Amino acid sequence: MRIRISHSITYAYDEPVRQLTQILRLTPRDHDGQHVMSWRIEPTVDGNLRAGQDAHGNIVHTFSADGPISDLAIHVGGVIETLDLAGVIRGTIERVPPEVFRRDTLLTTPDDALRDFAMTATRADATPLAKMHALTEALHDLLACDRSGQRTGVGAAAAFAAGGGIPQDLAHIFMTCARQLGIPARYVSGYVAQSDALPEAEGAHAWAEAHLTDYGWIGFDCANGLCPIDTHVRIAAGLDFSDAAPVRGARKGGSGENLAVLVSARAANAQLANQ
């Protein structure tokens, strides 16, 4: 599938910004399941845009600019060609051993309820792969997925107690349970092509990957109740949202920030993709 992505992040400030820095994890890279045909990052103010990589191998751009800046937009997008590999991830840059992803973080710290759920949702005699599928199905059936797109900022235990959250929260819950079962799990940010076939396909998305000895890394999308297919575009991965946040920033001045985000991810035909 060819997927055309358009992602705009717009800031407006009541008081002009004197200086700002944005850390952007918004650029996909090639692996066996996706090929980047075109991609761009375009800020609307003059500044310095530098490319690099983080400890997880994610592509990171740092944008810095001096003010006064009253408004700023960052337009990101391009065309990605994807393949359905049933969630199996191959050909990615792996700089961190899988065992590191067994570690709990602030957003994936379990409580008794999550520990109990991880055990009751899976059979003790099942294979690790069967356990991950059972966990995905159980969480998809149990938890409500919030379509608001507003980041909650809560950890897995709080989201589980609340009965759901945005896809980011569901990914954290899955990761917490997988780690309790002794299986390394990591957070993935990306996009999902909008489709009537998927219940949760609003453009920007998040899911999890689990590392299984016999298969390597495999993706699990609890919001949609399936392994990622050719509708999914993988952008960044890490121990939790903090490692793969699409945008992080700091500024001097600029009180009264107003933020607007617009994301579109749709199947593109060959003619449009080649324009």
Buried (B, 14 or more C-beta within 10 A) or exposed (E): BBBBBBBBBBBBBEEEBEBBBBBBBBBBBEBEBBBBBEBEBEBBBEBEBEEEEBEBBBBBBBBBBBBEBBEBBBBBBBBBBBEBBEBBBEEBEBEBEBEEBBEBBEBBBBBEEBBEBBEEBBEEEEEBBEBBBBBBBBBBEBBEBBEEBEEBEBBBBBBBEBEBBBBBBBBBBBBBBBBBBEBBBBBBBBBBBBBEEBEBBBBBBBBBBBBBEEBBBBBBBBBBBBBBBBBBBBBBBBBBBEBBBBBEBEBEBBEEEEEEBEBBBBBBEEEEBEE
